[in-house]
Each structure stands twice: as structure tokens, then as C-alpha cells.
Amino acid sequence: MKKLNLIHQKYLVTPILLVFLGYSCSLNAQSLKYKENTEIGFFTGASYYLGDLNKTHFHESLPGAGLIIRKNIDRRFAYKAGVMLININSDERDSKNDISSDRGLHFSNNMFEENGSPIYELSGQIEFNFLPYEMGNPLYTWTPFIYTGLSIFNFNPKAENKNGEWVSLQPLGTEGQGTSQFPERKKYSLIQFSLPIGGGLKIAITEYFNIMFEYGIRKTFTDYLDDVSTTYPGRNQNSNNQYPIGMTQEAIEMSDPNQTHYLDEERGDPAKKDWYSFAGITLSFKIPKNTIGCDY
């Protein structure tokens, strides 16, 4: 009878041990094994710029949007590519600041203006998660993150002329670019590079969906996002020819709308390059992979 009880105990304990061991292995596999995956996402938020016509973060913010694709290689690192539409502008015409109102300049890279267009950006980035992160894993559901990389962007600053028409500023040469009087001033390229820097917070909502709160800033290598950089090309008090030969009347009007400045007076600060920034939310979805069988 005693032998029979031992046999019963053996057959009772064995399945329990197998279940326990299987559960433990499942947890270990879940916490240790990571499968690379890919996400696609949509960004929306507010964008703005910092430069000669604006020194304040989030001043005159406008809507921005973008699409991203992210390759998660492990719980810490990811590669990301993105396409962004960034709207920026600044307007000194109604400014209460004496210096700004005297200068009276404005510009727009804004798709919501008549004939306007945003900044178009294409970037490649690498992300680092401060905490292990994995959608669908209850152990790793959130993390702060940072990123950096390289971006290429196209911009085209415009301003409103006295007829109420929005015109592109780069072809005009508002600081004397392209004239014989200023041979060192070349017309700036509308395609530039920038360094993306940013970070935020990732939160896994489900196995296939997460939300990211993000702030990003772009260090550019141009001072002409706003078409303002150096000094005024005219009016010359010592010459009957007040402006360089080759500047059109429209270029003169857009260079100094209030006609209150003279040759070589400061129009901008060429030592400080322009920046553009954005803050917002990204909704991102993991692309499911169809697998057959079980992983061991």
C-alpha cells in the first residue's frame, strides 16, 4: 500500500514539475530572446524656427507632420528613416520690439500661406533607449529615448510684397547676392544638410502599437532659413547710386521694407546659424510577421 502511494505521488508531482519548468522557460525565453521588427508611424505636432527673426522657443509655432519607418534591432537600439513636412515663419511687421519693428522683415516656409511650401526633410537616424523596450513584453513597456543622425532638407523662404503677393526671396538677392558690389555674397542653396537631435518617451500600448512623445531640433549649416544673415546692401549716403547695380526694385523693397537703414548696417548675425524644431506625438505600428510553428 505504501509503495502504491509513492507511485501515485510520483505521477502527481511529475506533471506539476513539467508545468512549472515550462512556465519558467517561457518567461526566460520572453525576457531573453528578442526578434528584430519593423514599425511604421505617423508624426503630428508643432514646428518653429530659431534665427535672426525669432529668438524664442515655440514662438509662432505652426503644424508639422511626417512619416517614419523604424527598424528595432534589439531592446536598446533602432534605426529610423523619416520624411517630415515642417512649417515655419516669423513676422516683425507688427512687433512691439523697437528693433524688430524698425527692421520690419518677415518670411514664411509655410504650406498654409498662398503659394507657400513647407520645409521638406529626409533623415536617417539612430535611436537609443535608456531602458530595455519591447512591444508585447510586459517587462519592457516604456522607456525614455534619444536620437541623432543626418538630414537633408529643401526650403524656400517667401515674403509678401507691397502688392500682397508672396514671392520667393532667394532669387531676389536681398543682401546684394549676385551683384558686382558684393562678389563674396553668393546666392544660398535651397538644399542643405542638418544634424537632427532629439528625444522623448516611448510607451507600448499593445503588442503592435505604441505612442511616442517627442521633441526634436535640427542644427543647420545655413543662416538663410529666414533670408536674413549679414548687412544691408544700401542705401549709400555717399553715392547717388543708393543700391548695388543689378538689384531690382522688388529686391530693394524686400531688403529694407521701411527704408530706414543704410549700407553696411547690421541686418542679421552671420555668426549664428539657423535652427528649426518640432514637438509632438508619433503613433507607430509594428508590422506583423507570419510564422509557422513554434520557436524553441
C-alpha positions as CSV (number, residue, x, y, z in Angstrom):
1,M,0.0,0.0,0.0
2,K,2.9,2.3,0.8
3,K,4.5,1.5,-2.5
4,L,1.3,2.4,-4.3
5,N,1.1,5.8,-2.6
6,L,4.6,6.5,-3.7
7,I,3.7,5.7,-7.2
8,H,0.7,8.0,-7.1
9,Q,2.8,10.8,-5.6
10,K,5.3,10.4,-8.4
11,Y,2.7,10.6,-11.1
12,L,1.1,13.6,-9.4
13,V,4.3,15.6,-8.8
14,T,5.9,15.0,-12.3
15,P,3.2,16.9,-14.3
16,I,3.3,19.8,-11.8
17,L,7.1,20.0,-12.2
18,L,6.8,19.9,-16.0
19,V,4.2,22.7,-16.0
20,F,6.4,24.8,-13.7
21,L,9.5,24.2,-15.7
22,G,7.7,25.0,-18.9
23,Y,6.3,28.2,-17.5
24,S,9.8,29.2,-16.2
25,C,11.3,28.5,-19.6
26,S,8.6,30.6,-21.3
27,L,9.3,33.5,-19.0
28,N,13.1,33.2,-19.6
29,A,12.6,33.0,-23.3
30,Q,10.3,36.0,-23.3
31,S,12.8,38.1,-21.3
32,L,16.0,36.9,-23.1
33,K,15.0,36.4,-26.7
34,Y,14.4,39.3,-29.0
35,K,13.2,39.3,-32.5
36,E,14.0,42.2,-34.8
37,N,11.0,44.0,-36.1
38,T,9.9,47.0,-38.2
39,E,7.5,49.8,-37.4
40,I,5.7,52.4,-39.5
41,G,4.4,55.5,-37.9
42,F,2.8,59.0,-38.4
43,F,4.0,62.1,-36.6
44,T,2.0,65.2,-35.9
45,G,2.8,68.3,-33.8
46,A,4.0,71.9,-33.8
47,S,7.1,73.3,-35.6
48,Y,9.0,76.6,-35.4
49,Y,12.4,78.1,-36.2
50,L,15.1,80.0,-34.3
51,G,17.2,82.6,-36.1
52,D,17.6,86.3,-36.7
53,L,13.8,87.0,-36.8
54,N,13.0,84.8,-33.8
55,K,14.9,84.1,-30.5
56,T,12.1,82.4,-28.5
57,H,11.3,78.7,-28.5
58,F,7.8,77.8,-29.7
59,H,7.1,81.4,-30.8
60,E,4.8,81.5,-33.9
61,S,4.5,77.7,-34.0
62,L,2.8,76.0,-36.9
63,P,1.6,72.5,-37.6
64,G,4.1,69.9,-38.8
65,A,3.7,66.3,-39.8
66,G,5.7,63.3,-41.0
67,L,6.1,59.6,-41.8
68,I,8.7,57.3,-40.2
69,I,9.9,53.7,-40.6
70,R,11.9,52.2,-37.7
71,K,13.9,49.0,-37.5
72,N,14.3,47.8,-34.0
73,I,17.4,45.7,-33.8
74,D,17.3,45.0,-30.1
75,R,15.7,46.4,-26.9
76,R,18.2,49.3,-26.8
77,F,18.9,50.4,-30.4
78,A,16.9,51.2,-33.5
79,Y,17.5,52.6,-36.9
80,K,14.9,55.1,-38.3
81,A,14.2,56.9,-41.6
82,G,11.7,59.7,-41.8
83,V,10.1,62.2,-44.1
84,M,9.0,65.5,-42.5
85,L,6.9,68.5,-43.5
86,I,7.9,71.4,-41.3
87,N,6.1,74.8,-41.4
88,I,8.0,77.8,-40.1
89,N,7.6,81.6,-40.3
90,S,8.2,84.9,-38.4
91,D,6.8,88.4,-38.9
92,E,8.3,91.6,-37.4
93,R,5.8,94.0,-39.1
94,D,3.5,94.1,-36.0
95,S,6.2,93.6,-33.4
96,K,6.2,95.6,-30.2
97,N,10.0,95.4,-30.1
98,D,11.5,98.6,-31.4
99,I,14.5,97.0,-33.2
100,S,12.2,94.4,-34.8
101,S,9.5,96.8,-35.9
102,D,12.1,99.2,-37.3
103,R,13.6,96.3,-39.4
104,G,10.1,95.2,-40.4
105,L,11.1,91.9,-42.1
106,H,9.1,88.7,-42.4
107,F,9.3,85.4,-44.1
108,S,7.4,82.1,-44.4
109,N,8.1,78.5,-45.3
110,N,4.5,77.6,-44.7
111,M,2.2,75.4,-46.8
112,F,-0.8,77.2,-45.4
113,E,0.2,80.5,-47.0
114,E,-0.9,81.4,-50.5
115,N,1.6,79.6,-52.9
116,G,3.5,78.6,-49.8
117,S,5.5,75.4,-49.2
118,P,6.9,73.7,-46.1
119,I,10.4,72.6,-45.4
120,Y,10.8,69.0,-46.9
121,E,13.2,66.9,-44.8
122,L,14.5,63.4,-45.4
123,S,16.5,61.9,-42.5
124,G,18.3,58.8,-41.2
125,Q,18.7,58.4,-37.5
126,I,19.9,56.0,-34.8
127,E,17.9,55.8,-31.6
128,F,19.0,54.7,-28.1
129,N,16.6,53.5,-25.4
130,F,17.6,54.3,-21.8
131,L,15.6,51.2,-20.7
132,P,15.0,47.9,-22.4
133,Y,11.9,48.3,-24.5
134,E,9.8,45.8,-26.4
135,M,6.2,45.9,-27.6
136,G,4.2,42.9,-26.4
137,N,6.6,42.2,-23.5
138,P,5.1,43.1,-20.1
139,L,8.6,43.5,-18.6
140,Y,9.6,46.3,-21.0
141,T,6.7,48.6,-21.7
142,W,8.2,52.1,-21.6
143,T,11.5,54.0,-21.9
144,P,13.0,57.5,-22.4
145,F,15.0,57.7,-25.7
146,I,17.3,59.9,-27.6
147,Y,18.4,60.1,-31.2
148,T,20.8,61.7,-33.7
149,G,21.7,61.3,-37.3
150,L,21.8,63.3,-40.6
151,S,19.1,65.1,-42.5
152,I,18.8,66.7,-45.9
153,F,16.2,69.3,-46.5
154,N,14.7,71.7,-49.0
155,F,13.5,75.2,-48.1
156,N,12.2,78.2,-50.0
157,P,11.6,81.4,-47.9
158,K,8.9,83.7,-49.2
159,A,7.6,87.1,-48.2
160,E,4.7,89.3,-49.1
161,N,5.4,92.2,-51.4
162,K,3.6,95.6,-51.4
163,N,1.0,94.1,-53.9
164,G,0.1,91.4,-51.4
165,E,1.8,88.6,-53.5
166,W,4.1,86.0,-51.8
167,V,7.4,85.9,-53.7
168,S,10.5,83.7,-53.3
169,L,13.3,85.7,-51.6
170,Q,16.4,83.7,-52.7
171,P,16.2,84.7,-56.4
172,L,16.0,88.4,-55.4
173,G,19.3,88.6,-53.6
174,T,18.0,90.8,-50.8
175,E,21.5,91.3,-49.3
176,G,23.2,92.0,-52.6
177,Q,23.9,88.5,-53.6
178,G,24.9,88.2,-57.3
179,T,25.9,91.9,-57.7
180,S,29.3,93.2,-58.6
181,Q,29.4,95.3,-55.4
182,F,29.3,92.1,-53.2
183,P,31.2,89.4,-55.2
184,E,31.7,87.4,-52.0
185,R,28.0,87.1,-51.4
186,K,26.7,84.1,-53.3
187,K,23.0,83.1,-53.5
188,Y,22.5,80.4,-50.9
189,S,21.5,76.9,-51.9
190,L,17.9,75.8,-51.2
191,I,19.0,72.3,-50.4
192,Q,21.0,71.9,-47.2
193,F,22.1,69.4,-44.6
194,S,21.3,69.4,-40.9
195,L,22.0,67.4,-37.7
196,P,18.9,66.0,-36.1
197,I,19.0,65.9,-32.3
198,G,16.1,64.9,-30.1
199,G,14.4,62.6,-27.6
200,G,11.3,61.7,-25.9
201,L,9.3,58.9,-24.3
202,K,8.0,55.6,-25.8
203,I,5.0,53.8,-24.3
204,A,3.9,50.3,-25.6
205,I,0.1,50.2,-25.7
206,T,-0.3,46.8,-27.3
207,E,1.9,44.2,-28.9
208,Y,1.7,46.0,-32.2
209,F,1.0,49.7,-31.2
210,N,2.9,52.3,-29.3
211,I,2.9,56.1,-28.7
212,M,5.9,58.3,-28.6
213,F,6.1,61.8,-27.2
214,E,9.0,63.6,-29.0
215,Y,10.9,66.8,-29.2
216,G,13.5,67.3,-31.9
217,I,15.7,70.2,-33.1
218,R,17.8,70.5,-36.3
219,K,21.1,72.2,-36.3
220,T,21.5,73.6,-39.8
221,F,24.6,74.9,-41.6
222,T,22.9,77.9,-43.2
223,D,21.9,81.3,-41.9
224,Y,19.3,81.9,-44.5
225,L,16.2,79.9,-43.4
226,D,14.7,83.4,-43.0
227,D,16.7,85.1,-45.8
228,V,18.5,87.2,-43.2
229,S,22.2,87.0,-42.4
230,T,24.6,89.9,-42.9
231,T,24.3,93.6,-43.6
232,Y,22.1,95.9,-45.7
233,P,23.4,96.3,-49.3
234,G,22.2,100.0,-49.5
235,R,21.2,102.9,-49.1
236,N,24.6,104.5,-49.7
237,Q,24.6,108.1,-48.3
238,N,27.8,109.0,-50.2
239,S,26.7,108.0,-53.6
240,N,23.9,108.8,-56.0
241,N,23.6,105.1,-56.7
242,Q,21.9,104.1,-53.5
243,Y,21.8,100.3,-54.1
244,P,24.1,97.9,-56.0
245,I,23.6,97.7,-59.7
246,G,21.7,94.6,-60.5
247,M,19.2,94.8,-57.6
248,T,15.6,95.0,-58.8
249,Q,13.1,97.4,-57.3
250,E,11.4,94.4,-55.7
251,A,14.6,93.2,-54.2
252,I,15.2,96.7,-52.7
253,E,11.8,96.8,-51.2
254,M,12.1,93.3,-49.7
255,S,15.6,94.0,-48.4
256,D,14.6,97.1,-46.3
257,P,10.7,97.4,-46.3
258,N,10.8,100.6,-44.1
259,Q,13.7,102.2,-46.0
260,T,15.3,103.2,-42.6
261,H,18.7,101.6,-43.0
262,Y,21.9,102.4,-44.7
263,L,24.7,100.5,-46.4
264,D,26.6,98.0,-44.1
265,E,24.2,98.4,-41.1
266,E,23.5,95.2,-39.4
267,R,20.6,93.2,-40.9
268,G,21.4,89.8,-39.3
269,D,24.1,87.9,-37.4
270,P,26.1,85.6,-39.7
271,A,27.9,84.0,-36.8
272,K,24.8,82.2,-35.6
273,K,23.2,79.6,-37.9
274,D,19.5,79.0,-38.0
275,W,17.7,76.1,-36.4
276,Y,14.3,74.5,-36.8
277,S,12.4,72.4,-34.3
278,F,9.3,70.4,-33.7
279,A,7.4,68.7,-30.8
280,G,4.6,66.3,-31.0
281,I,3.3,62.7,-30.9
282,T,4.1,59.7,-33.1
283,L,1.7,56.8,-33.4
284,S,3.7,53.8,-34.5
285,F,2.6,50.3,-35.5
286,K,4.7,47.1,-35.7
287,I,4.5,45.2,-38.9
288,P,3.4,41.7,-38.0
289,K,5.4,38.7,-39.3
290,N,3.6,35.5,-40.2
291,T,5.5,32.5,-38.7
292,I,4.8,28.7,-38.9
293,G,5.3,26.5,-35.9
294,C,6.9,27.4,-32.5
295,D,10.2,28.9,-31.5
296,Y,12.2,26.8,-29.1
